[in-house]
Amino acid sequence: MTQEQKQYKAAVEAILFAHGEPISVQRIAQAVGLEEPAVEEILALLQKEYSKPEHGICLLVLADKWQMATKDEVQEPVKQVLDNRRNSPLSQAALEVLAIIAYNQPVSRGFVEQVRGVDSSSTIAKLLERGLVEEAGRLELPGRPISFRTTDVFLRTFGLASLEQLPDLYADQSQPGSETQS
């Protein structure tokens, strides 16, 4: 590897570290002045390096974005140092709201409340605070309600690369309305 290639690799690594959130190959390529295939090669090289046991970090691919993350094996000491309260377990209500949003997004608070049958504004506010959901604009409905969708934090938290990896809602039962008669 030439000195110039090492500098590009160092720049990509620094961007991933400093950005903290998932970032696209396109944005990294623009920042370092390389073509996207060259950046993808660097990312693959870094991912391979970080997979070695002597590293406490890894590179995750989330949809079409990359992010530096802590390996599972070293999460406990990191949690102790950070004392991160955001990692407290989600309530049953929060899991219900998250599932409704994940499977139907983008959705309004009114839709979530219609499905659950109870006020969900405080639960949605907590999910927003934790970064699991975000505003997705306004729906073309009367009153133009705010819609919500899941985030990259949601994908990372639940170990998903994309929403397509969500379990099928009807995998263990017959489809609604397709009940068989004996």
DRENTOR-225111 format. One record per residue: residue number from 1; x, y, z of N, C-alpha, C in turn. Coordinates in nm, 4 decimals. Example, Ala and Ser with C-alpha at 12.3 -4.5 7.8 and 13.67 -1.06 7.14 Angstrom:
residues 2
{atom 1,{1.3190,-0.5690,0.7800},{1.2300,-0.4500,0.7800},{1.3200,-0.3300,0.7800}};
{atom 2,{1.2850,-0.2250,0.7080},{1.3670,-0.1060,0.7140},{1.2900,0.0030,0.7870}};
//
This chain:
residues 182
{atom 1,{0.0859,-0.1181,0.0000},{0.0000,0.0000,0.0000},{0.0900,0.1238,0.0000}};
{atom 2,{0.0621,0.2140,-0.0923},{0.1424,0.3362,-0.1028},{0.1089,0.4317,0.0117}};
{atom 3,{0.1933,0.5316,0.0292},{0.1706,0.6316,0.1335},{0.0382,0.7051,0.1084}};
{atom 4,{0.0099,0.7338,-0.0179},{-0.1152,0.8035,-0.0525},{-0.2370,0.7174,-0.0177}};
{atom 5,{-0.2311,0.5865,-0.0474},{-0.3411,0.4960,-0.0137},{-0.3604,0.4885,0.1372}};
{atom 6,{-0.2492,0.4882,0.2117},{-0.2573,0.4859,0.3581},{-0.3252,0.6125,0.4100}};
{atom 7,{-0.2970,0.7253,0.3458},{-0.3594,0.8514,0.3874},{-0.5097,0.8506,0.3606}};
{atom 8,{-0.5505,0.7967,0.2445},{-0.6934,0.7862,0.2141},{-0.7620,0.6935,0.3147}};
{atom 9,{-0.6969,0.5822,0.3441},{-0.7525,0.4872,0.4410},{-0.7684,0.5547,0.5772}};
{atom 10,{-0.6665,0.6293,0.6198},{-0.6723,0.7002,0.7478},{-0.7850,0.8039,0.7472}};
{atom 11,{-0.8030,0.8722,0.6338},{-0.9086,0.9734,0.6232},{-1.0467,0.9089,0.6334}};
{atom 12,{-1.0659,0.7967,0.5646},{-1.1949,0.7258,0.5700},{-1.2222,0.6791,0.7126}};
{atom 13,{-1.1212,0.6228,0.7761},{-1.1348,0.5766,0.9142},{-1.1718,0.6926,1.0064}};
{atom 14,{-1.1060,0.8059,0.9905},{-1.1338,0.9230,1.0738},{-1.2760,0.9750,1.0521}};
{atom 15,{-1.3211,0.9733,0.9284},{-1.4586,1.0173,0.8979},{-1.5590,0.9270,0.9682}};
{atom 16,{-1.5388,0.7953,0.9572},{-1.6297,0.7005,1.0225},{-1.6332,0.7227,1.1742}};
{atom 17,{-1.5161,0.7422,1.2324},{-1.5065,0.7616,1.3763},{-1.5729,0.8926,1.4187}};
{atom 18,{-1.5398,1.0008,1.3508},{-1.5907,1.1325,1.3899},{-1.7394,1.1489,1.3615}};
{atom 19,{-1.7871,1.0875,1.2526},{-1.9277,1.1039,1.2157},{-2.0193,1.0353,1.3158}};
{atom 20,{-1.9809,0.9170,1.3597},{-2.0586,0.8463,1.4620},{-2.1851,0.7799,1.4117}};
{atom 21,{-2.2527,0.8405,1.3190},{-2.3764,0.7868,1.2630},{-2.3459,0.7174,1.1308}};
{atom 22,{-2.4376,0.6362,1.0810},{-2.4158,0.5742,0.9501},{-2.3951,0.6811,0.8415}};
{atom 23,{-2.3038,0.6531,0.7510},{-2.2720,0.7495,0.6450},{-2.2577,0.6740,0.5124}};
{atom 24,{-2.3012,0.7376,0.4053},{-2.2991,0.6718,0.2746},{-2.1601,0.6765,0.2124}};
{atom 25,{-2.1349,0.5808,0.1252},{-2.0098,0.5756,0.0496},{-1.9962,0.7040,-0.0324}};
{atom 26,{-2.1065,0.7500,-0.0866},{-2.1050,0.8705,-0.1693},{-2.0516,0.9912,-0.0911}};
{atom 27,{-2.1001,1.0080,0.0332},{-2.0539,1.1222,0.1145},{-1.9068,1.1092,0.1495}};
{atom 28,{-1.8631,0.9877,0.1812},{-1.7218,0.9672,0.2135},{-1.6367,0.9971,0.0900}};
{atom 29,{-1.6804,0.9460,-0.0259},{-1.6061,0.9671,-0.1508},{-1.5919,1.1157,-0.1816}};
{atom 30,{-1.6999,1.1913,-0.1639},{-1.6945,1.3358,-0.1877},{-1.5962,1.4029,-0.0929}};
{atom 31,{-1.5962,1.3598,0.0324},{-1.5103,1.4226,0.1324},{-1.3622,1.3974,0.1079}};
{atom 32,{-1.3280,1.2761,0.0658},{-1.1856,1.2436,0.0468},{-1.1388,1.2622,-0.0969}};
{atom 33,{-1.2322,1.2853,-0.1888},{-1.1946,1.3094,-0.3281},{-1.1579,1.1834,-0.4040}};
{atom 34,{-1.2270,1.0735,-0.3735},{-1.2057,0.9475,-0.4443},{-1.3344,0.9036,-0.5115}};
{atom 35,{-1.3219,0.8126,-0.6052},{-1.4397,0.7513,-0.6663},{-1.4998,0.6522,-0.5667}};
{atom 36,{-1.6294,0.6293,-0.5766},{-1.6993,0.5409,-0.4837},{-1.6410,0.3989,-0.4791}};
{atom 37,{-1.6050,0.3358,-0.5942},{-1.5468,0.2011,-0.5861},{-1.4183,0.1964,-0.5031}};
{atom 38,{-1.3364,0.3021,-0.5112},{-1.2133,0.3070,-0.4327},{-1.2449,0.3161,-0.2831}};
{atom 39,{-1.3463,0.3942,-0.2484},{-1.3875,0.4055,-0.1085},{-1.4448,0.2725,-0.0596}};
{atom 40,{-1.5215,0.2043,-0.1449},{-1.5765,0.0740,-0.1067},{-1.4651,-0.0261,-0.0789}};
{atom 41,{-1.3563,-0.0194,-0.1575},{-1.2413,-0.1071,-0.1325},{-1.1786,-0.0773,0.0029}};
{atom 42,{-1.1641,0.0507,0.0344},{-1.1072,0.0903,0.1631},{-1.1968,0.0434,0.2769}};
{atom 43,{-1.3277,0.0607,0.2619},{-1.4219,0.0174,0.3653},{-1.4144,-0.1340,0.3863}};
{atom 44,{-1.4052,-0.2088,0.2781},{-1.3941,-0.3548,0.2885},{-1.2636,-0.3936,0.3590}};
{atom 45,{-1.1557,-0.3223,0.3282},{-1.0268,-0.3476,0.3930},{-1.0357,-0.3189,0.5431}};
{atom 46,{-1.0951,-0.2034,0.5784},{-1.1124,-0.1689,0.7201},{-1.2007,-0.2711,0.7906}};
{atom 47,{-1.3076,-0.3127,0.7247},{-1.3980,-0.4106,0.7838},{-1.3244,-0.5415,0.8124}};
{atom 48,{-1.2399,-0.5823,0.7193},{-1.1616,-0.7049,0.7374},{-1.0630,-0.6890,0.8535}};
{atom 49,{-0.9949,-0.5739,0.8600},{-0.8999,-0.5480,0.9690},{-0.9701,-0.5512,1.1053}};
{atom 50,{-1.0849,-0.4841,1.1120},{-1.1567,-0.4747,1.2398},{-1.2170,-0.6083,1.2818}};
{atom 51,{-1.2312,-0.7025,1.1913},{-1.2882,-0.8320,1.2269},{-1.1904,-0.9170,1.3079}};
{atom 52,{-1.0642,-0.8775,1.3110},{-0.9636,-0.9514,1.3880},{-0.9925,-0.9361,1.5372}};
{atom 53,{-0.9631,-1.0402,1.6159},{-0.9980,-1.0381,1.7589},{-0.9300,-0.9285,1.8405}};
{atom 54,{-0.8186,-0.8749,1.7921},{-0.7503,-0.7713,1.8708},{-0.8161,-0.6338,1.8608}};
{atom 55,{-0.9195,-0.6229,1.7800},{-0.9914,-0.4959,1.7667},{-1.1233,-0.5011,1.8430}};
{atom 56,{-1.1561,-0.3920,1.9092},{-1.2809,-0.3828,1.9840},{-1.3915,-0.3157,1.9059}};
{atom 57,{-1.3623,-0.2782,1.7832},{-1.4633,-0.2141,1.6989},{-1.4834,-0.2959,1.5718}};
{atom 58,{-1.5938,-0.2661,1.5045},{-1.6240,-0.3309,1.3772},{-1.6881,-0.2276,1.2860}};
{atom 59,{-1.7020,-0.2617,1.1603},{-1.7721,-0.1758,1.0652},{-1.9024,-0.2432,1.0277}};
{atom 60,{-2.0116,-0.1738,1.0505},{-2.1438,-0.2256,1.0157},{-2.1890,-0.1663,0.8834}};
{atom 61,{-2.2628,-0.2456,0.8078},{-2.3267,-0.1965,0.6862},{-2.4753,-0.1942,0.7151}};
{atom 62,{-2.5338,-0.0755,0.7134},{-2.6757,-0.0564,0.7414},{-2.7411,-0.0006,0.6163}};
{atom 63,{-2.8157,-0.0852,0.5484},{-2.8737,-0.0493,0.4178},{-2.7569,-0.0123,0.3265}};
{atom 64,{-2.7470,0.1138,0.2844},{-2.6382,0.1551,0.1952},{-2.5380,0.2450,0.2672}};
{atom 65,{-2.5349,0.2379,0.4005},{-2.4466,0.3235,0.4794},{-2.3545,0.2392,0.5667}};
{atom 66,{-2.2448,0.2990,0.6081},{-2.1446,0.2322,0.6905},{-2.1326,0.3043,0.8243}};
{atom 67,{-2.1034,0.2273,0.9290},{-2.0860,0.2884,1.0605},{-1.9877,0.2073,1.1445}};
{atom 68,{-1.9048,0.2789,1.2159},{-1.8143,0.2179,1.3115},{-1.8959,0.1867,1.4370}};
{atom 69,{-1.8736,0.0682,1.4954},{-1.9496,0.0285,1.6140},{-1.8620,-0.0551,1.7065}};
{atom 70,{-1.9074,-0.0687,1.8289},{-1.8395,-0.1519,1.9273},{-1.8761,-0.2973,1.9042}};
{atom 71,{-1.7773,-0.3860,1.9134},{-1.8053,-0.5289,1.9012},{-1.8832,-0.5752,2.0236}};
{atom 72,{-1.9677,-0.6763,2.0046},{-2.0489,-0.7300,2.1127},{-1.9649,-0.7735,2.2323}};
{atom 73,{-1.8489,-0.8333,2.2053},{-1.7662,-0.8877,2.3126},{-1.7164,-0.7826,2.4111}};
{atom 74,{-1.7094,-0.6569,2.3691},{-1.6552,-0.5527,2.4567},{-1.7591,-0.4470,2.4946}};
{atom 75,{-1.8845,-0.4763,2.4726},{-1.9879,-0.3772,2.5017},{-2.0035,-0.3490,2.6511}};
{atom 76,{-1.9898,-0.4512,2.7353},{-2.0098,-0.4304,2.8797},{-1.9148,-0.3279,2.9390}};
{atom 77,{-1.7831,-0.3403,2.9166},{-1.6963,-0.2373,2.9742},{-1.7237,-0.0981,2.9173}};
{atom 78,{-1.7593,-0.0920,2.7897},{-1.7912,0.0374,2.7298},{-1.9158,0.0957,2.7951}};
{atom 79,{-2.0177,0.0122,2.8168},{-2.1407,0.0587,2.8830},{-2.1111,0.1107,3.0225}};
{atom 80,{-2.0228,0.0407,3.0947},{-1.9891,0.0840,3.2309},{-1.9243,0.2218,3.2296}};
{atom 81,{-1.8390,0.2455,3.1331},{-1.7720,0.3747,3.1259},{-1.8706,0.4845,3.0847}};
{atom 82,{-1.9550,0.4535,2.9900},{-2.0477,0.5548,2.9397},{-2.1694,0.5746,3.0290}};
{atom 83,{-2.2049,0.4726,3.1077},{-2.3259,0.4776,3.1894},{-2.4423,0.5289,3.1062}};
{atom 84,{-2.4611,0.4634,2.9936},{-2.5583,0.5092,2.8953},{-2.6993,0.4667,2.9346}};
{atom 85,{-2.7800,0.5620,2.9794},{-2.9181,0.5335,3.0215},{-3.0099,0.5046,2.9036}};
{atom 86,{-2.9670,0.5392,2.7826},{-3.0502,0.5140,2.6648},{-3.0662,0.3651,2.6383}};
{atom 87,{-2.9820,0.2832,2.7006},{-2.9886,0.1397,2.6756},{-3.0819,0.0671,2.7713}};
{atom 88,{-3.1599,0.1424,2.8487},{-3.2562,0.0762,2.9362},{-3.3606,0.0065,2.8496}};
{atom 89,{-3.4168,-0.1032,2.9008},{-3.5118,-0.1798,2.8191},{-3.6330,-0.0959,2.7781}};
{atom 90,{-3.6866,-0.1290,2.6627},{-3.8079,-0.0620,2.6158},{-3.9294,-0.1226,2.6851}};
{atom 91,{-4.0258,-0.0385,2.7148},{-4.1505,-0.0866,2.7753},{-4.2312,-0.1623,2.6705}};
{atom 92,{-4.3312,-0.2368,2.7184},{-4.4196,-0.3088,2.6262},{-4.4891,-0.2101,2.5325}};
{atom 93,{-4.5312,-0.0955,2.5864},{-4.5982,0.0066,2.5042},{-4.5036,0.0587,2.3960}};
{atom 94,{-4.3775,0.0826,2.4330},{-4.2802,0.1327,2.3356},{-4.2557,0.0298,2.2257}};
{atom 95,{-4.2468,-0.0978,2.2622},{-4.2273,-0.2031,2.1623},{-4.3473,-0.2123,2.0683}};
{atom 96,{-4.4681,-0.1968,2.1232},{-4.5888,-0.1999,2.0399},{-4.5880,-0.0849,1.9398}};
{atom 97,{-4.5600,0.0360,1.9890},{-4.5590,0.1535,1.9018},{-4.4501,0.1389,1.7960}};
{atom 98,{-4.3336,0.0926,1.8372},{-4.2231,0.0731,1.7436},{-4.2593,-0.0268,1.6346}};
{atom 99,{-4.3250,-0.1351,1.6711},{-4.3671,-0.2350,1.5727},{-4.4688,-0.1752,1.4753}};
{atom 100,{-4.5636,-0.0999,1.5261},{-4.6648,-0.0381,1.4393},{-4.5977,0.0553,1.3392}};
{atom 101,{-4.5040,0.1362,1.3875},{-4.4353,0.2298,1.2981},{-4.3483,0.1535,1.1986}};
{atom 102,{-4.2718,0.0561,1.2465},{-4.1792,-0.0177,1.1591},{-4.2515,-0.0875,1.0443}};
{atom 103,{-4.3650,-0.1487,1.0730},{-4.4350,-0.2258,0.9707},{-4.5273,-0.1423,0.8820}};
{atom 104,{-4.5588,-0.0192,0.9225},{-4.6559,0.0606,0.8466},{-4.6035,0.1971,0.8033}};
{atom 105,{-4.4788,0.2259,0.8263},{-4.4252,0.3600,0.8061},{-4.4371,0.4117,0.6640}};
{atom 106,{-4.4485,0.5421,0.6491},{-4.4638,0.6429,0.7533},{-4.6081,0.6479,0.8031}};
{atom 107,{-4.6231,0.6690,0.9332},{-4.7560,0.6718,0.9941},{-4.7698,0.7909,1.0877}};
{atom 108,{-4.8934,0.8326,1.1080},{-4.9212,0.9435,1.1998},{-4.9435,0.8899,1.3411}};
{atom 109,{-4.9368,0.9785,1.4370},{-4.9662,0.9417,1.5761},{-5.1092,0.8899,1.5854}};
{atom 110,{-5.1998,0.9516,1.5098},{-5.3389,0.9078,1.5093},{-5.3545,0.7636,1.4637}};
{atom 111,{-5.2773,0.7228,1.3633},{-5.2814,0.5841,1.3158},{-5.2353,0.4900,1.4261}};
{atom 112,{-5.1243,0.5244,1.4914},{-5.0712,0.4412,1.6008},{-5.1763,0.4275,1.7106}};
{atom 113,{-5.2395,0.5377,1.7452},{-5.3404,0.5356,1.8517},{-5.4637,0.4571,1.8105}};
{atom 114,{-5.4990,0.4625,1.6834},{-5.6131,0.3852,1.6346},{-5.5842,0.2357,1.6465}};
{atom 115,{-5.4633,0.1941,1.6113},{-5.4256,0.0531,1.6202},{-5.4200,0.0084,1.7664}};
{atom 116,{-5.3595,0.0891,1.8526},{-5.3414,0.0505,1.9931},{-5.4659,0.0756,2.0779}};
{atom 117,{-5.5453,0.1746,2.0392},{-5.6648,0.2058,2.1172},{-5.6382,0.2925,2.2390}};
{atom 118,{-5.5181,0.3470,2.2507},{-5.4839,0.4349,2.3636},{-5.3956,0.5489,2.3152}};
{atom 119,{-5.3889,0.6561,2.3948},{-5.3025,0.7695,2.3641},{-5.1570,0.7222,2.3622}};
{atom 120,{-5.0847,0.7567,2.2579},{-4.9471,0.7100,2.2432},{-4.8477,0.8243,2.2296}};
{atom 121,{-4.8909,0.9468,2.2570},{-4.8025,1.0616,2.2354},{-4.6779,1.0576,2.3233}};
{atom 122,{-4.6904,1.0173,2.4500},{-4.5709,1.0147,2.5354},{-4.4767,0.9024,2.4925}};
{atom 123,{-4.5310,0.7913,2.4474},{-4.4470,0.6800,2.4018},{-4.3719,0.7202,2.2752}};
{atom 124,{-4.4398,0.7859,2.1831},{-4.3742,0.8326,2.0610},{-4.2655,0.9342,2.0968}};
{atom 125,{-4.2934,1.0218,2.1923},{-4.1939,1.1206,2.2349},{-4.0688,1.0515,2.2898}};
{atom 126,{-4.0860,0.9446,2.3664},{-3.9715,0.8708,2.4210},{-3.8925,0.8023,2.3098}};
{atom 127,{-3.9636,0.7475,2.2111},{-3.8952,0.6834,2.0985},{-3.8180,0.7862,2.0155}};
{atom 128,{-3.8748,0.9063,2.0007},{-3.8054,1.0154,1.9320},{-3.6788,1.0528,2.0089}};
{atom 129,{-3.6911,1.0647,2.1403},{-3.5786,1.1013,2.2270},{-3.4653,0.9990,2.2174}};
{atom 130,{-3.5018,0.8737,2.2094},{-3.4010,0.7668,2.1998},{-3.3466,0.7497,2.0587}};
{atom 131,{-3.4039,0.8218,1.9637},{-3.3545,0.8164,1.8264},{-3.4000,0.6942,1.7487}};
{atom 132,{-3.4982,0.6202,1.7999},{-3.5473,0.5008,1.7317},{-3.6453,0.5343,1.6206}};
{atom 133,{-3.7154,0.6471,1.6347},{-3.8052,0.6962,1.5299},{-3.7740,0.8428,1.5054}};
{atom 134,{-3.8177,0.8913,1.3896},{-3.7984,1.0319,1.3543},{-3.9188,1.0805,1.2752}};
{atom 135,{-3.9315,1.2121,1.2689},{-4.0380,1.2694,1.1875},{-4.0051,1.2452,1.0412}};
{atom 136,{-4.1087,1.2121,0.9639},{-4.0896,1.1807,0.8220},{-4.1672,1.2763,0.7327}};
{atom 137,{-4.1978,1.3930,0.7849},{-4.2734,1.4895,0.7066},{-4.4202,1.4900,0.7486}};
{atom 138,{-4.5021,1.5474,0.6636},{-4.6456,1.5566,0.6916},{-4.7232,1.4760,0.5885}};
{atom 139,{-4.8286,1.4114,0.6356},{-4.9122,1.3312,0.5473},{-5.0129,1.4187,0.4748}};
{atom 140,{-5.0520,1.3770,0.3579},{-5.1525,1.4490,0.2790},{-5.2918,1.4079,0.3253}};
{atom 141,{-5.3214,1.4367,0.4504},{-5.4509,1.4071,0.5113},{-5.5019,1.5344,0.5764}};
{atom 142,{-5.6311,1.5406,0.6080},{-5.6835,1.6598,0.6751},{-5.6030,1.6907,0.8018}};
{atom 143,{-5.5647,1.8173,0.8164},{-5.4845,1.8588,0.9301},{-5.3354,1.8403,0.9080}};
{atom 144,{-5.2980,1.7734,0.7979},{-5.1577,1.7471,0.7627},{-5.0765,1.6986,0.8832}};
{atom 145,{-5.1155,1.5813,0.9385},{-5.0450,1.5317,1.0573},{-4.8999,1.4935,1.0275}};
{atom 146,{-4.8168,1.5044,1.1307},{-4.6767,1.4635,1.1204},{-4.6731,1.3118,1.1110}};
{atom 147,{-4.5868,1.2617,1.0236},{-4.5702,1.1166,1.0129},{-4.4368,1.0771,1.0750}};
{atom 148,{-4.4278,0.9511,1.1128},{-4.3074,0.8987,1.1770},{-4.2577,0.7754,1.1031}};
{atom 149,{-4.1255,0.7553,1.1105},{-4.0616,0.6371,1.0530},{-3.9477,0.5951,1.1458}};
{atom 150,{-3.8987,0.4744,1.1249},{-3.7862,0.4266,1.2046},{-3.6555,0.4859,1.1511}};
{atom 151,{-3.5500,0.4747,1.2298},{-3.4205,0.5340,1.1964},{-3.3119,0.4271,1.1831}};
{atom 152,{-3.1930,0.4712,1.1486},{-3.0770,0.3819,1.1462},{-3.0471,0.3293,1.2865}};
{atom 153,{-3.0770,0.4090,1.3890},{-3.0578,0.3645,1.5274},{-3.1484,0.2441,1.5546}};
{atom 154,{-3.2711,0.2480,1.5024},{-3.3626,0.1347,1.5153},{-3.3013,0.0100,1.4520}};
{atom 155,{-3.2519,0.0248,1.3298},{-3.1916,-0.0891,1.2606},{-3.0751,-0.1454,1.3423}};
{atom 156,{-2.9877,-0.0576,1.3885},{-2.8711,-0.0994,1.4658},{-2.9123,-0.1671,1.5961}};
{atom 157,{-3.0089,-0.1090,1.6656},{-3.0548,-0.1626,1.7944},{-3.1091,-0.3034,1.7803}};
{atom 158,{-3.1795,-0.3298,1.6713},{-3.2413,-0.4605,1.6517},{-3.1606,-0.5510,1.5583}};
{atom 159,{-3.0388,-0.5092,1.5250},{-2.9489,-0.5932,1.4461},{-2.9957,-0.6182,1.3041}};
{atom 160,{-3.0560,-0.5165,1.2429},{-3.1070,-0.5300,1.1064},{-3.0236,-0.4469,1.0103}};
{atom 161,{-3.0021,-0.4975,0.8915},{-2.9336,-0.4199,0.7883},{-3.0336,-0.3316,0.7138}};
{atom 162,{-3.1584,-0.3757,0.7048},{-3.2629,-0.2988,0.6383},{-3.3989,-0.3450,0.6905}};
{atom 163,{-3.5020,-0.2697,0.6574},{-3.6375,-0.3044,0.7010},{-3.6870,-0.4340,0.6386}};
{atom 164,{-3.6286,-0.4734,0.5264},{-3.6683,-0.5987,0.4624},{-3.6382,-0.7187,0.5521}};
{atom 165,{-3.5525,-0.7020,0.6501},{-3.5178,-0.8109,0.7403},{-3.6151,-0.8237,0.8579}};
{atom 166,{-3.7137,-0.7359,0.8655},{-3.8152,-0.7505,0.9705},{-3.8862,-0.8844,0.9512}};
{atom 167,{-3.9168,-0.9541,1.0596},{-3.9875,-1.0823,1.0456},{-4.1236,-1.0629,0.9797}};
{atom 168,{-4.1658,-1.1624,0.9042},{-4.2970,-1.1589,0.8407},{-4.4036,-1.1654,0.9498}};
{atom 169,{-4.4989,-1.0752,0.9453},{-4.6039,-1.0713,1.0472},{-4.6893,-1.1970,1.0489}};
{atom 170,{-4.7021,-1.2623,0.9347},{-4.7930,-1.3757,0.9241},{-4.7192,-1.5069,0.8990}};
{atom 171,{-4.5940,-1.5151,0.9402},{-4.5129,-1.6335,0.9107},{-4.5662,-1.7601,0.9760}};
{atom 172,{-4.6212,-1.7500,1.0967},{-4.6642,-1.8688,1.1697},{-4.8151,-1.8903,1.1692}};
{atom 173,{-4.8860,-1.8152,1.0893},{-5.0313,-1.8305,1.0847},{-5.0794,-1.8052,0.9433}};
{atom 174,{-5.2025,-1.8422,0.9178},{-5.2564,-1.8161,0.7845},{-5.2795,-1.6676,0.7679}};
{atom 175,{-5.2807,-1.6231,0.6455},{-5.3020,-1.4816,0.6149},{-5.4414,-1.4416,0.6624}};
{atom 176,{-5.4568,-1.3159,0.7069},{-5.5902,-1.2692,0.7472},{-5.6891,-1.2834,0.6312}};
{atom 177,{-5.8053,-1.3302,0.6615},{-5.9093,-1.3437,0.5594},{-5.8954,-1.4700,0.4770}};
{atom 178,{-5.7938,-1.5523,0.5064},{-5.7773,-1.6750,0.4282},{-5.8011,-1.7985,0.5156}};
{atom 179,{-5.8959,-1.7865,0.6047},{-5.9271,-1.8958,0.6948},{-5.9890,-2.0118,0.6152}};
{atom 180,{-5.9448,-2.1300,0.6466},{-5.9973,-2.2456,0.5748},{-6.1190,-2.3000,0.6466}};
{atom 181,{-6.2100,-2.3533,0.5693},{-6.3292,-2.4115,0.6279},{-6.3189,-2.5637,0.6232}};
{atom 182,{-6.3624,-2.6276,0.7301},{-6.3542,-2.7748,0.7349},{-6.4805,-2.8379,0.6885}};
//
